[in-house]
Amino acid sequence: MTTPHPNKAAIVHDYKASFVFCRQGQHRWPPPSTWHWRVTLGLRRKPVEYRLDLVCETCGTVAKDVIDAHTGEKRRSYSWPEGYRIPSEADVSRTDLRLEMLHRIEGAAEVVEKKKAAGQ
């Protein structure tokens, strides 16, 4: 049996809300109608590759796509905002983040109910 990271609970609890939602679910990329492709031209000014950077509207993660103009092969790399990356040794899973999200939703619902009860 593996021993949990000593700070795992604190890491999950203190994790920024927008990061929790994206890490446990998926990023919210802008709609295709707003995408701006950049074309890299080769010899004879023919397209060699197409590049697209997508910025998540929730957390700010950047997905960098490159599509080969000849083969259609796609590569994707990411750039993450400060604080997004969780140390691998913390062993935080999507399930951990999903449970944290539910905990936060339940906490927010309790606050709303208390305000309603108080007439606010």
N, CA and C atoms as an extended XYZ file, in Angstrom:
360
Properties=species:S:1:pos:R:3:atomname:S:1:resname:S:1:resid:I:1 pbc="F F F"
N         0.847       -1.183        0.000 N   MET     1
C         0.000        0.000        0.000 CA  MET     1
C         0.888        1.240        0.000 C   MET     1
N         0.529        2.206       -0.856 N   THR     2
C         1.331        3.429       -0.917 CA  THR     2
C         0.842        4.434        0.113 C   THR     2
N         1.778        5.211        0.615 N   THR     3
C         1.454        6.251        1.587 CA  THR     3
C         1.072        7.520        0.840 C   THR     3
N        -0.064        8.138        1.174 N   PRO     4
C        -0.450        9.366        0.490 CA  PRO     4
C         0.548       10.490        0.768 C   PRO     4
N         0.681       11.385       -0.199 N   HIS     5
C         1.544       12.558       -0.052 CA  HIS     5
C         1.071       13.333        1.181 C   HIS     5
N         1.981       13.784        2.045 N   PRO     6
C         1.557       14.448        3.279 CA  PRO     6
C         0.761       15.732        3.044 C   PRO     6
N         0.939       16.374        1.911 N   ASN     7
C         0.232       17.628        1.643 CA  ASN     7
C        -0.894       17.486        0.622 C   ASN     7
N        -1.253       16.251        0.282 N   LYS     8
C        -2.251       16.030       -0.758 CA  LYS     8
C        -3.568       16.749       -0.452 C   LYS     8
N        -4.078       16.594        0.746 N   ALA     9
C        -5.350       17.230        1.106 CA  ALA     9
C        -5.249       18.746        1.015 C   ALA     9
N        -4.139       19.308        1.470 N   ALA    10
C        -3.950       20.762        1.417 CA  ALA    10
C        -3.826       21.238       -0.024 C   ALA    10
N        -3.114       20.481       -0.852 N   ILE    11
C        -2.959       20.844       -2.261 CA  ILE    11
C        -4.328       20.905       -2.937 C   ILE    11
N        -5.143       19.889       -2.712 N   VAL    12
C        -6.470       19.835       -3.329 CA  VAL    12
C        -7.358       20.946       -2.771 C   VAL    12
N        -7.336       21.144       -1.462 N   HIS    13
C        -8.178       22.159       -0.825 CA  HIS    13
C        -7.821       23.572       -1.283 C   HIS    13
N        -6.533       23.846       -1.463 N   ASP    14
C        -6.076       25.195       -1.814 CA  ASP    14
C        -6.007       25.451       -3.318 C   ASP    14
N        -6.315       24.447       -4.107 N   TYR    15
C        -6.203       24.565       -5.557 CA  TYR    15
C        -7.243       25.551       -6.082 C   TYR    15
N        -6.827       26.430       -6.980 N   LYS    16
C        -7.689       27.465       -7.538 CA  LYS    16
C        -8.937       26.840       -8.182 C   LYS    16
N       -10.101       27.430       -7.946 N   ALA    17
C       -11.370       26.866       -8.423 CA  ALA    17
C       -11.385       26.631       -9.933 C   ALA    17
N       -10.903       27.584      -10.713 N   SER    18
C       -10.924       27.402      -12.165 CA  SER    18
C       -10.066       26.214      -12.585 C   SER    18
N        -8.981       25.956      -11.846 N   PHE    19
C        -8.129       24.813      -12.151 CA  PHE    19
C        -8.840       23.509      -11.796 C   PHE    19
N        -9.555       23.510      -10.671 N   VAL    20
C       -10.302       22.313      -10.260 CA  VAL    20
C       -11.289       21.921      -11.350 C   VAL    20
N       -12.049       22.891      -11.840 N   PHE    21
C       -13.078       22.589      -12.828 CA  PHE    21
C       -12.472       22.062      -14.125 C   PHE    21
N       -11.358       22.646      -14.574 N   CYS    22
C       -10.738       22.181      -15.823 CA  CYS    22
C       -10.047       20.835      -15.654 C   CYS    22
N        -9.366       20.638      -14.540 N   ARG    23
C        -8.613       19.386      -14.354 CA  ARG    23
C        -9.526       18.189      -14.149 C   ARG    23
N       -10.663       18.384      -13.522 N   GLN    24
C       -11.533       17.237      -13.291 CA  GLN    24
C       -12.466       16.995      -14.469 C   GLN    24
N       -12.653       17.984      -15.298 N   GLY    25
C       -13.542       17.826      -16.452 CA  GLY    25
C       -12.770       18.032      -17.726 C   GLY    25
N       -12.976       19.170      -18.326 N   GLN    26
C       -12.195       19.504      -19.514 CA  GLN    26
C       -12.157       21.016      -19.689 C   GLN    26
N       -11.212       21.447      -20.488 N   HIS    27
C       -11.045       22.872      -20.730 CA  HIS    27
C       -12.187       23.407      -21.600 C   HIS    27
N       -12.401       24.702      -21.495 N   ARG    28
C       -13.417       25.377      -22.311 CA  ARG    28
C       -12.691       26.213      -23.365 C   ARG    28
N       -12.544       25.628      -24.541 N   TRP    29
C       -11.853       26.318      -25.624 CA  TRP    29
C       -12.825       27.257      -26.330 C   TRP    29
N       -12.301       28.316      -26.938 N   PRO    30
C       -13.188       29.235      -27.650 CA  PRO    30
C       -13.848       28.543      -28.851 C   PRO    30
N       -14.984       29.072      -29.297 N   PRO    31
C       -15.681       28.441      -30.425 CA  PRO    31
C       -14.858       28.539      -31.714 C   PRO    31
N       -14.975       27.538      -32.587 N   PRO    32
C       -14.194       27.518      -33.829 CA  PRO    32
C       -14.328       28.784      -34.676 C   PRO    32
N       -15.462       29.452      -34.602 N   SER    33
C       -15.654       30.659      -35.423 CA  SER    33
C       -14.691       31.786      -35.040 C   SER    33
N       -14.038       31.657      -33.866 N   THR    34
C       -13.113       32.706      -33.414 CA  THR    34
C       -11.647       32.309      -33.586 C   THR    34
N       -11.384       31.132      -34.099 N   TRP    35
C       -10.012       30.652      -34.223 CA  TRP    35
C        -9.256       31.423      -35.303 C   TRP    35
N        -7.977       31.663      -35.053 N   HIS    36
C        -7.112       32.352      -36.008 CA  HIS    36
C        -5.907       31.462      -36.302 C   HIS    36
N        -5.942       30.816      -37.454 N   TRP    37
C        -4.858       29.930      -37.864 CA  TRP    37
C        -3.706       30.752      -38.420 C   TRP    37
N        -2.492       30.309      -38.140 N   ARG    38
C        -1.292       30.891      -38.739 CA  ARG    38
C        -0.711       29.845      -39.686 C   ARG    38
N        -0.324       30.269      -40.860 N   VAL    39
C         0.202       29.350      -41.864 CA  VAL    39
C         1.700       29.577      -42.014 C   VAL    39
N         2.458       28.484      -41.941 N   THR    40
C         3.895       28.534      -42.207 CA  THR    40
C         4.096       28.114      -43.656 C   THR    40
N         4.723       28.998      -44.437 N   LEU    41
C         4.947       28.721      -45.850 CA  LEU    41
C         6.344       28.175      -46.064 C   LEU    41
N         6.447       27.238      -46.985 N   GLY    42
C         7.735       26.643      -47.330 CA  GLY    42
C         8.211       27.163      -48.671 C   GLY    42
N         8.977       26.342      -49.366 N   LEU    43
C         9.456       26.696      -50.697 CA  LEU    43
C         8.272       26.925      -51.628 C   LEU    43
N         8.445       27.824      -52.549 N   ARG    44
C         7.391       28.173      -53.513 CA  ARG    44
C         6.138       28.684      -52.816 C   ARG    44
N         6.322       29.149      -51.590 N   ARG    45
C         5.244       29.761      -50.806 CA  ARG    45
C         4.025       28.850      -50.634 C   ARG    45
N         4.283       27.548      -50.542 N   LYS    46
C         3.206       26.592      -50.297 CA  LYS    46
C         3.131       26.316      -48.802 C   LYS    46
N         1.915       26.116      -48.272 N   PRO    47
C         1.781       25.844      -46.834 CA  PRO    47
C         2.530       24.574      -46.424 C   PRO    47
N         3.250       24.679      -45.313 N   VAL    48
C         3.957       23.544      -44.733 CA  VAL    48
C         3.212       23.055      -43.497 C   VAL    48
N         2.746       24.008      -42.679 N   GLU    49
C         1.990       23.646      -41.478 CA  GLU    49
C         1.052       24.778      -41.098 C   GLU    49
N         0.055       24.380      -40.328 N   TYR    50
C        -0.925       25.326      -39.811 CA  TYR    50
C        -0.803       25.299      -38.291 C   TYR    50
N        -0.811       26.490      -37.682 N   ARG    51
C        -0.658       26.595      -36.229 CA  ARG    51
C        -1.865       27.314      -35.627 C   ARG    51
N        -2.239       26.832      -34.451 N   LEU    52
C        -3.379       27.415      -33.748 CA  LEU    52
C        -3.103       27.357      -32.251 C   LEU    52
N        -3.244       28.495      -31.587 N   ASP    53
C        -3.147       28.538      -30.129 CA  ASP    53
C        -4.548       28.776      -29.577 C   ASP    53
N        -4.996       27.870      -28.705 N   LEU    54
C        -6.298       28.007      -28.060 CA  LEU    54
C        -6.082       28.295      -26.582 C   LEU    54
N        -6.777       29.300      -26.059 N   VAL    55
C        -6.653       29.654      -24.650 CA  VAL    55
C        -7.946       29.269      -23.941 C   VAL    55
N        -7.833       28.440      -22.901 N   CYS    56
C        -9.006       28.029      -22.124 CA  CYS    56
C        -9.634       29.265      -21.486 C   CYS    56
N       -10.935       29.412      -21.690 N   GLU    57
C       -11.649       30.570      -21.169 CA  GLU    57
C       -11.862       30.501      -19.663 C   GLU    57
N       -11.636       29.333      -19.074 N   THR    58
C       -11.827       29.162      -17.640 CA  THR    58
C       -10.537       29.358      -16.855 C   THR    58
N        -9.453       28.692      -17.292 N   CYS    59
C        -8.236       28.697      -16.467 CA  CYS    59
C        -7.014       29.347      -17.117 C   CYS    59
N        -7.070       29.610      -18.420 N   GLY    60
C        -5.942       30.246      -19.081 CA  GLY    60
C        -4.905       29.305      -19.671 C   GLY    60
N        -5.126       27.994      -19.586 N   THR    61
C        -4.207       27.045      -20.222 CA  THR    61
C        -4.202       27.299      -21.720 C   THR    61
N        -3.020       27.171      -22.339 N   VAL    62
C        -2.899       27.369      -23.783 CA  VAL    62
C        -2.572       26.026      -24.439 C   VAL    62
N        -3.410       25.623      -25.401 N   ALA    63
C        -3.152       24.437      -26.220 CA  ALA    63
C        -2.575       24.935      -27.539 C   ALA    63
N        -1.414       24.395      -27.912 N   LYS    64
C        -0.740       24.810      -29.138 CA  LYS    64
C        -0.798       23.653      -30.137 C   LYS    64
N        -1.607       23.838      -31.183 N   ASP    65
C        -1.767       22.814      -32.205 CA  ASP    65
C        -0.914       23.144      -33.425 C   ASP    65
N        -0.317       22.114      -33.982 N   VAL    66
C         0.422       22.236      -35.245 CA  VAL    66
C        -0.062       21.090      -36.130 C   VAL    66
N        -0.549       21.430      -37.323 N   ILE    67
C        -1.021       20.419      -38.264 CA  ILE    67
C        -0.143       20.461      -39.505 C   ILE    67
N         0.402       19.318      -39.856 N   ASP    68
C         1.231       19.202      -41.047 CA  ASP    68
C         0.342       19.350      -42.286 C   ASP    68
N         0.694       20.283      -43.170 N   ALA    69
C        -0.121       20.571      -44.352 CA  ALA    69
C        -0.151       19.416      -45.343 C   ALA    69
N         0.829       18.519      -45.283 N   HIS    70
C         0.898       17.420      -46.250 CA  HIS    70
C         0.276       16.133      -45.726 C   HIS    70
N         0.514       15.824      -44.473 N   THR    71
C         0.039       14.546      -43.918 CA  THR    71
C        -1.222       14.683      -43.086 C   THR    71
N        -1.514       15.909      -42.630 N   GLY    72
C        -2.661       16.115      -41.740 CA  GLY    72
C        -2.375       15.720      -40.308 C   GLY    72
N        -1.145       15.263      -40.022 N   GLU    73
C        -0.777       14.865      -38.661 CA  GLU    73
C        -0.829       16.080      -37.735 C   GLU    73
N        -1.401       15.864      -36.554 N   LYS    74
C        -1.552       16.949      -35.585 CA  LYS    74
C        -0.700       16.687      -34.361 C   LYS    74
N        -0.023       17.722      -33.897 N   ARG    75
C         0.715       17.681      -32.623 CA  ARG    75
C         0.104       18.737      -31.714 C   ARG    75
N         0.049       18.426      -30.432 N   ARG    76
C        -0.472       19.408      -29.471 CA  ARG    76
C         0.461       19.454      -28.280 C   ARG    76
N         0.762       20.674      -27.850 N   SER    77
C         1.512       20.883      -26.612 CA  SER    77
C         0.738       21.912      -25.796 C   SER    77
N         1.095       22.019      -24.523 N   TYR    78
C         0.365       22.911      -23.623 CA  TYR    78
C         1.306       23.845      -22.875 C   TYR    78
N         0.775       25.007      -22.524 N   SER    79
C         1.411       25.926      -21.577 CA  SER    79
C         0.374       26.154      -20.484 C   SER    79
N         0.804       26.024      -19.240 N   TRP    80
C        -0.134       26.152      -18.133 CA  TRP    80
C         0.117       27.427      -17.345 C   TRP    80
N        -0.946       28.016      -16.789 N   PRO    81
C        -0.761       29.200      -15.950 CA  PRO    81
C        -0.053       28.833      -14.644 C   PRO    81
N         0.523       29.831      -14.025 N   GLU    82
C         1.211       29.645      -12.741 CA  GLU    82
C         0.262       28.998      -11.741 C   GLU    82
N         0.731       27.937      -11.091 N   GLY    83
C        -0.054       27.253      -10.070 CA  GLY    83
C        -0.909       26.108      -10.588 C   GLY    83
N        -0.983       25.934      -11.909 N   TYR    84
C        -1.832       24.877      -12.472 CA  TYR    84
C        -1.247       23.490      -12.272 C   TYR    84
N         0.050       23.372      -12.461 N   ARG    85
C         0.705       22.063      -12.366 CA  ARG    85
C         0.716       21.571      -10.917 C   ARG    85
N         0.389       20.312      -10.732 N   ILE    86
C         0.428       19.681       -9.412 CA  ILE    86
C         1.596       18.705       -9.425 C   ILE    86
N         2.443       18.728       -8.389 N   PRO    87
C         3.573       17.790       -8.381 CA  PRO    87
C         3.077       16.347       -8.509 C   PRO    87
N         3.724       15.573       -9.369 N   SER    88
C         3.272       14.196       -9.604 CA  SER    88
C         3.323       13.358       -8.332 C   SER    88
N         4.276       13.667       -7.454 N   GLU    89
C         4.375       12.879       -6.220 CA  GLU    89
C         3.185       13.107       -5.285 C   GLU    89
N         2.394       14.172       -5.536 N   ALA    90
C         1.199       14.407       -4.717 CA  ALA    90
C         0.105       13.399       -5.057 C   ALA    90
N         0.200       12.769       -6.239 N   ASP    91
C        -0.730       11.718       -6.655 CA  ASP    91
C        -2.191       12.172       -6.564 C   ASP    91
N        -2.470       13.383       -7.061 N   VAL    92
C        -3.828       13.919       -7.074 CA  VAL    92
C        -4.508       13.429       -8.349 C   VAL    92
N        -5.643       12.775       -8.194 N   SER    93
C        -6.361       12.214       -9.336 CA  SER    93
C        -7.529       13.116       -9.736 C   SER    93
N        -8.102       12.819      -10.888 N   ARG    94
C        -9.306       13.545      -11.301 CA  ARG    94
C       -10.436       13.302      -10.298 C   ARG    94
N       -10.477       12.118       -9.736 N   THR    95
C       -11.502       11.820       -8.739 CA  THR    95
C       -11.325       12.712       -7.512 C   THR    95
N       -10.076       12.904       -7.065 N   ASP    96
C        -9.817       13.802       -5.933 CA  ASP    96
C       -10.352       15.200       -6.239 C   ASP    96
N       -10.088       15.674       -7.453 N   LEU    97
C       -10.527       17.018       -7.832 CA  LEU    97
C       -12.037       17.084       -8.011 C   LEU    97
N       -12.620       16.016       -8.511 N   ARG    98
C       -14.081       15.966       -8.657 CA  ARG    98
C       -14.753       16.043       -7.286 C   ARG    98
N       -14.218       15.314       -6.319 N   LEU    99
C       -14.771       15.357       -4.962 CA  LEU    99
C       -14.600       16.744       -4.344 C   LEU    99
N       -13.462       17.383       -4.618 N   GLU   100
C       -13.244       18.745       -4.122 CA  GLU   100
C       -14.250       19.707       -4.748 C   GLU   100
N       -14.502       19.549       -6.044 N   MET   101
C       -15.482       20.400       -6.714 CA  MET   101
C       -16.867       20.229       -6.080 C   MET   101
N       -17.252       18.989       -5.822 N   LEU   102
C       -18.551       18.738       -5.195 CA  LEU   102
C       -18.611       19.342       -3.797 C   LEU   102
N       -17.518       19.230       -3.058 N   HIS   103
C       -17.449       19.823       -1.719 CA  HIS   103
C       -17.654       21.337       -1.796 C   HIS   103
N       -17.017       21.968       -2.770 N   ARG   104
C       -17.160       23.427       -2.923 CA  ARG   104
C       -18.577       23.805       -3.347 C   ARG   104
N       -19.172       23.007       -4.233 N   ILE   105
C       -20.542       23.285       -4.659 CA  ILE   105
C       -21.492       23.156       -3.475 C   ILE   105
N       -21.319       22.098       -2.680 N   GLU   106
C       -22.164       21.908       -1.499 CA  GLU   106
C       -21.988       23.053       -0.516 C   GLU   106
N       -20.752       23.511       -0.331 N   GLY   107
C       -20.489       24.640        0.570 CA  GLY   107
C       -21.156       25.904        0.083 C   GLY   107
N       -21.121       26.155       -1.216 N   ALA   108
C       -21.754       27.340       -1.776 CA  ALA   108
C       -23.268       27.251       -1.627 C   ALA   108
N       -23.821       26.054       -1.814 N   ALA   109
C       -25.264       25.864       -1.673 CA  ALA   109
C       -25.696       26.130       -0.227 C   ALA   109
N       -24.882       25.721        0.732 N   GLU   110
C       -25.203       25.967        2.145 CA  GLU   110
C       -25.225       27.467        2.443 C   GLU   110
N       -24.279       28.204        1.897 N   VAL   111
C       -24.223       29.654        2.096 CA  VAL   111
C       -25.478       30.308        1.533 C   VAL   111
N       -25.896       29.885        0.335 N   VAL   112
C       -27.097       30.441       -0.293 CA  VAL   112
C       -28.321       30.150        0.570 C   VAL   112
N       -28.418       28.911        1.039 N   GLU   113
C       -29.574       28.556        1.869 CA  GLU   113
C       -29.600       29.347        3.176 C   GLU   113
N       -28.444       29.562        3.784 N   LYS   114
C       -28.396       30.355        5.023 CA  LYS   114
C       -28.805       31.803        4.761 C   LYS   114
N       -28.389       32.350        3.626 N   LYS   115
C       -28.763       33.726        3.293 CA  LYS   115
C       -30.266       33.826        3.037 C   LYS   115
N       -30.831       32.825        2.383 N   LYS   116
C       -32.279       32.804        2.137 CA  LYS   116
C       -33.027       32.747        3.467 C   LYS   116
N       -32.553       31.882        4.350 N   ALA   117
C       -33.204       31.724        5.652 CA  ALA   117
C       -33.129       33.003        6.473 C   ALA   117
N       -32.031       33.751        6.292 N   ALA   118
C       -31.839       35.009        7.029 CA  ALA   118
C       -32.536       36.175        6.340 C   ALA   118
N       -33.154       35.910        5.174 N   GLY   119
C       -33.880       36.960        4.457 CA  GLY   119
C       -32.978       37.896        3.673 C   GLY   119
N       -31.799       37.439        3.356 N   GLN   120
C       -30.864       38.296        2.593 CA  GLN   120
C       -30.964       38.028        1.111 C   GLN   120
